[in-house]
Amino acid sequence: MSSPDGIKQRGYWGSGLGFVLAVVGSAIGLGNIWRFPTEAGQSGGGAFVLVYIIATFLIGVPVMMAELAVGRRTQRNPVGAYRSLAPGSGWGLAGGFAVFTGLIILSYYSVVAGWTLKYTWIAFSGSLHGATPEAISATFNNFIQDPGPVLGCHLLFMLITIRIVMGGIQHGIERAAKILMPVLFVLLLLLVVRSLTLPGAAEGLSFYLKPDFGMLDVKVILKAVSHAFFSLSLGMGAIITFGSYLSPKQNLVSSAVWVSCADFLIAFLAGLAIFPAIFSVPGLEPDAGPGLIFVVLPNIFNAIPLGHLFGAAFFILLAIAALTSAISMLEVVVAFTIDELGWNRRRSAIAVGSVIFLLGIPSALGNGAVPLFAGTLDFVNEYFGGMGLVLGALLVSLFVGWKWGTGNAVEELERGRGTFRLGQVWGFLIRFVCPLAILTILFQLLRG
Ligand code: PHE
């Protein structure tokens, strides 16, 4: 395995399996189980889902290949990667933008991950066992308005993330996740079965799967496309960074396809679990916002024997899925400070992680605890988790398609696999389809 300069400090994958696990770990997280149902529920259901599916496979998969190719070719963090492929060109700024976006996204991601830690405990303690839907909703509202616990959970989650990135011990976590994620998958399947057999499930199913094209405006399209990037960890350099730790033997094309399929499957199942349940419980609405899964899931757990233990297992696995995603976000910024600023890993993880914790405070307290911060989480989720990633992905596709060149990229994609027969199709998607789709959406948005 190659080990270019500087990579010892940065670390590299011991095996191809470690890499695929890390990318799957990065992709599958709160995006699938928390953000996807929340966004789909606010944007009218089926129409959003349809655009999300198309965007995932038509734009997301090619962009993932592009990021992997850039990362492996340069063996650098996003800033260094852009700079080394286009020296003296100003493209380094695109990398800087990606790193910055990652920093902000992790700040609120950690807040929601903290909620899952709290809910592991709430479920385990049995305090919601047999509770009415109103009581379940009230528990969530009381929790997010109480500054101590929300900050405490945010802090705890960031500390765990920092500890892992600091020690460069993510491989251990990825190995553990390899066993735990299939368990999450099975629990999710059981939830789907229970949810689909609740009275009134059909209405939820049709909300989720039957597109109402009247709902499709440019905002919904933008949200669905940006969510595809969010879910696949694209547009902020996470995949460039992971690709940079990669051996030439790895098949980038099939990795991108498999990771995207797995990621889509988990999100799709999450929707199948959430939407039927919403419509079967009086008082629940699909557009409830960031609290959606926290007020819906406990109702399903209550309809399952030993549901509180089931619920605790589900939330802790969700927290672990969030952790492997958070590691990948922190890693982007840490790799940047190691490569470009010469910091050591330990110092970088602590410093960057602390800054992210502080940046997350308004998101943590903006849900009823401190009026001044009201709406922060929704705002950063929409503008950084949404728009920021769309712009990041636009820059990647323009860079690879028009600056570095699809010829060079295809050459990189062919290392470790042999001829990439769909290389030209891929090149067409990266040069034309991705940028034009994104630019059209942005243009329409500006026109109002
Ligand atoms: N894809 C992750 C999730 O679905 C979130 C993420 C976004 C991770 C961007 C890294 C980069 O939860």
Residues whose N, C-alpha, C, O or C-beta is under 5 A from the ligand:
A	BS01	LIG	S26 A27 I28 G29 L30 G31 N32 F230 S231 L232 S233 L234 A238 S325 S328 M329
